[in-house]
């Protein structure tokens, strides 16, 4: 499923991560034909998403923005199934914060 704009990128990241879309910061990465969504807080997640297909790369707080971009450009990707536990954990965390 192509991601055509910032709103679609935010919605996809929210769905994958279980984080409210309103919390996420989304930027376009035109040179990589991708989008990056970040949870702008200490310990937050980052997610790079292809604008052309379903490929994504998740990174926790230990990996810098530059680090995730280098990994993306090197071809690393995260399997979609790996998001199930992360989504559940974040959904619980954000439901407590409401």
Secondary structure as the mmCIF struct_conf table of DSSP 4:
data_model
#
loop_
_struct_conf.conf_type_id
_struct_conf.id
_struct_conf.beg_label_comp_id
_struct_conf.beg_label_asym_id
_struct_conf.beg_label_seq_id
_struct_conf.end_label_comp_id
_struct_conf.end_label_asym_id
_struct_conf.end_label_seq_id
BEND BEND1 UNK A 5 UNK A 5
HELX_RH_AL_P HELX_RH_AL_P1 UNK A 6 UNK A 17
TURN_TY1_P TURN_TY1_P1 UNK A 18 UNK A 18
HELX_RH_3T_P HELX_RH_3T_P1 UNK A 21 UNK A 23
STRN STRN1 UNK A 24 UNK A 29
HELX_RH_3T_P HELX_RH_3T_P2 UNK A 30 UNK A 32
TURN_TY1_P TURN_TY1_P2 UNK A 33 UNK A 33
STRN STRN2 UNK A 34 UNK A 39
BEND BEND2 UNK A 41 UNK A 41
TURN_TY1_P TURN_TY1_P3 UNK A 42 UNK A 43
STRN STRN3 UNK A 46 UNK A 50
BEND BEND3 UNK A 51 UNK A 54
STRN STRN4 UNK A 56 UNK A 59
TURN_TY1_P TURN_TY1_P4 UNK A 61 UNK A 62
BEND BEND4 UNK A 63 UNK A 63
HELX_RH_AL_P HELX_RH_AL_P2 UNK A 65 UNK A 73
TURN_TY1_P TURN_TY1_P5 UNK A 74 UNK A 75
HELX_RH_3T_P HELX_RH_3T_P3 UNK A 80 UNK A 82
HELX_RH_AL_P HELX_RH_AL_P3 UNK A 83 UNK A 97
#
